[in-house]
Amino acid sequence: MTRLATAIRRILRGAWALADLCNTLCMGRNLKFLIPSALAFLSMSALAAKHPSMPEVLAASAPADWRPLDPDNTLYVEMPGGRVVIELAPRFAPLHVANIKTLIRARYFDGLSIIRVQDNYVVQWGDPESRHPLPAGIGKVAPEFDSPTPADMPFTRLPDGDVYAPEVGFSNGLPVARSPPLHRTWLAHCYGMVGVGRDLDIESGSGAELYVVIGHAPRHLDRNVALVGRVMKGMELFAALPRGSEQMGFYAKSEAPTPIKTIRTAADVPPAERSNLEVLRTDSATFAALVESRRNRPEDFFKVPAGHIDLCNVPIAVREQPPDAAHSP
């Protein structure tokens, strides 16, 4: 009799547990455990279905996914260690870009030096001692910190969010931020971006002093300085320069600065001497796959997917083609 009563109690207890599963008061408690379990299962499934890595994405790209650099808006900075290639951004800073081209064609930068290398910040060059006279027509220009958002501007938006701007993404290979309510767009201070040095006067930056970001993205400078382009090749020649010992990384008189031999636009260089570079189109499906390969790294080293990516952590792929290679339009 005792064994029978015990068995009945066990059956009743199981029946009540089954009833609890259908009880709305208990369902919420059960969901607290079921939902995390389901999410963990889905996360493991997502990890199992790995995305291709960045090298695999680029290896599978088509010729139409790449575009050549425009020779009229490409600069060659010749330094003792080699060539730095910069692509200008006239859509965002037309006045400053026009000034820079005038300075280059007047040979203004030839023989000047790097005057400042501040660790984790910028490399800067110019003529603080006014050894080279400014060519005619170079003077104050509007700041060009931002500009009205053109209706036809290509823009590949990053959905990951941003601390400094309502929206961020890429336009023709450049990191871009924008504010739809203000209808304003501006370039972002990511690694390798090129800006115009200025004083307190917002119209004092003519283009005669330029800098390149060599450290963690100083996004606080966005909309405070005019950005005019991005280094496409040769960043190591800037990033490896000796740091200046004076305040803000300026070189002391006793320190030997690195000279700039010449700066030319690619259009003024014979075709046989040009760097035949192509940049990945940021409006292509291949670029979208590249972003995902960096947002959630598929390599075996990474165990926890980030799920997000910062604007300045997205690499813009550049490749060099043989001189006789045909470019895609």
N, C-alpha and C positions, 0 to 999 in steps of 0.2 A: 504493500500500500504506500509506503514512504517513497519507493522508487517511482511509482506511478504519479504521485503528486508532484514530485520533482520534475518529471518529464512534462507534465501539464504546465507547470510554471514556466519551463523553458519555452514551450510553444507560445504561451501568452506573451512572454517578454518579446519574442521575435515578432509576434503579430503587432504589438504596440510599436515596435521599432519601424515596421512597415507602414503603419499608420502615420508615424511622425514624418516620414518622407513626403507624404501628401499634405501635411499640415502646413499652411502658409506661414505660421509663426516659426516653424522649424526650417522652412525652405531657405529663408534669408541666412540663417546660421550655417546651413549646409553650403550655400553658394560661396560663403567666405573662403571655404576650402576648395571648392570645385573650380572657381574662376582662376585662382593662381595656378592650380594644377594644369588647367587647360592652356593657359598662357605659356607656361613652362614647356608644355608639350609642343605648342606651335613654334616657340622659339627654337627648340631643338630641331624641328622639322625645317625651319628656315635656314639654320646653320648647315643642315645636311645638304640642302640645295644651294650650293655655293655659286656665287656670281664669278665671272671670269676676273682675273687680276688685270691690273693696268697694262702690263706688257702684252697679255693675251688680247685685250681690247684693241690695242694699237696694231698688233700683228694682223688682226682681222679687218682693219679699216680699209675703206675703198679710196681710190685716188680723189674722188669728189669730196671726201671728208676733209681735205686739206686745201689751204689757199696760200698763194705766194705772197710775200711782202711787197708792198708798193714801193718801187725805188725812190719815188719823190718824197716819201714819208718814212724812209729808213736811213738811220745814221750809222756811220762806222767811226767809232772812237778808237784810234790807233794808240796803243800804249806799249811800253817796252816789253811787256809780257804777251802781247797779242792784241786781237781785235775784239771790241765789245760792239754788239749789234743792238740798236735801239729802234723800236717802231714808235713813231709819233702818233698822236691822237688829235688830228685837226678838228674832228667833229666836236670835241669837248673843250678845246682851248685854241681856237683858230688864230687869235691875235698873238698869243705867245708862240705858237708854232711858226707863224710867219716871221716873227722877230728872230727866232732861233735859226731859221734858214738864212735870213739876211746876215746874221753874225757869222754863220759857218762859211757862207760864200765870200765874206770879207776876210776870211782866215783869222777871225778874231781869237778863236780858242787855240790856234796852233802855237805850241810852245808854252802854254800856261801849265799849271800844275794842280794836282789834288791838294787842297788846302786844309781839308778836315776829314778825319775818319773817326767817328764816334762809335764805340763798341755797341753792338745790338741796336743801332739806330740808322745812321746815314753816312755815305761818302759824298763829299761836296767838292766842286771845283769852280774856279772863277779867277778874278783879277782884283783882289782887294787893294793892291797898291797902284791900281790904274796905270799899269805899264802899257796896255794896249788901248788906244782910243776907240770909243764906240763909233761904228759907222753911222752915216747920216740916216735919219729916220727912226733910230732906236730911241725910244723914250718911254714915258709912262703909258701903261695900257690898263684897261679894265681888269679887275681881279680874276675873272673866269674861274671862281671857286666852284660854281655849279652853273647849270644852264636849263632853260625850259626843255621839258621832255618832248622830243619830236615824235609825231604820230607814227612815222615810218622807221623809228630806231629799232633795230633787232635787239631783242632782250630775252635771254634764257634765264628764267627766274629760279633761284634756289628756294625750295620750300622749307628749309631748315630753320628759318628765322635769323635775326641779327640783333645785336645790342645797339648798334649805332644808327640804323636806318629802318624805315618801315618795310622796305623790300631791297633785296640784293640779288645779283646775278651777273651775267656776262653779256657783253656786247662786242662783237668782232674781236674776241680774244682778250678783252680788258675787263677787270673786275669793276662792277658798276653798282652804285646804290641809288635809290630814288625814293621820292615821296609822292605817291599818287595824289593825296589831298593838295599838296603845294604845286604839283605838276613840275617838279624840279628833279634833275638827274646830276650825278657827280661821280667822278672816279674815286676809287678807294685806295688808301695807302697800304697796299700789300707789298710783300717782298718783291724787289726788282722794279717797283714803280719809280718813274722819274718825275721830279718836281722842280719848281722854280723858286730859288731862294729870294727872300724879300726882307725888308725892314718892317717897322711898325706901320708905316704907310701901306695900305693894302694895294696901292697902285705902283709900288716901288719895285716890283719884280718884273724886269724887262726880258728875262731869259739869259742874261749875261752870266748869271750864277745858277748852276744846276746841281741837283743832288739825286742820289739813288738810295732807296731804302735797302739796307743790308741786314736788318734785324727783325725782331718780332713786330708785326704790323702795327705802326703807330696811328691807329684809326682816329685818334683824337685830333689829328691834323686835317682830317677830311673837312672840306668846305672852309678851310682856313689858309690853304696854300693851293696854287694852281698846279695840277698834275698834267703832264704833257705827253706821257708815253710809258713804255715798259721795255726793260732789257729782255731781249729775246735769246741772246747768246753771250757768254763771257762773264756771267755774274761772279765767277770765281776770281776773276782779275780784280774786282772791286772788294769782294768779301774778305780776301786774304791779305789786303794791304795792312801795313803796320798801323796801329792805333796812335792817334795824336796824343801827346802828353799834356797839352794845355786844356783849359776849361772847354767843355763841350766837344772835345776831340780835335781841336785845332792843332796844327803842327807848330811847335816852337821853332824859332829861327835856327836853332842848332840841329834840328832834325831835317834830313834830306827828303823833300817831298817827291812824290812820283810824278814825272812829267807826262803831259798829254802831247803826243807827237803831232797828231792832226785829228780833226773831225771833218768828215765829208758826208754829204748825202749820197746814197747809193747811185742815184741818177747821174752824179758827176764823176763816178768811177767807171772805168772801162768794164764792159760786161764780163770779160775774162777774169777780172779781179774781184768780182762781187761774191758775197756769201749767198749761196743759193738755198735760202731757208724757206720752209713751209710751216705754217702754224695750223693746228687742228681747228676746224670750224666749230665754234661754240654753239651753233644752232643745229648741229648734226645729232643723229641718233648715237653715233659713236661717242660723242662727247658726253651725252647723258649716261651711257654705259660706263665711261671713265669716271664720272662723278660717283656713281654707285660703287664702283670698285674701290674708291677711297672713303666713301661714307661707311661702308661695312667691309672691312678688309678681309678677303677670302683666304689669305695665306695662313698656313698652319700655325704660325707663331701667335696669331691673334685668337684669343679664346672667347672674348666678350665683344660682340659687335657694338660699335658706338651708336649707331642709329641716326647720327646727325653729322654734319660737316660744316665747318666754318668757311666763309667766303674765301679767305686768304689761304686756306689749306687745300684748295682745289688747284692742282697743277695744270698749266696750259702747255700741252705738248707741242714741241718744236722739233723739226727734223731737217737735216741738211741733205739735199739731193745732189747728184752729180751735175756738173755744169751744163751738160747737154740734155738733162731730163726735161720732159715737157710738163708744164704746170697745167693743172686743171683750172678751168675758169671759176 
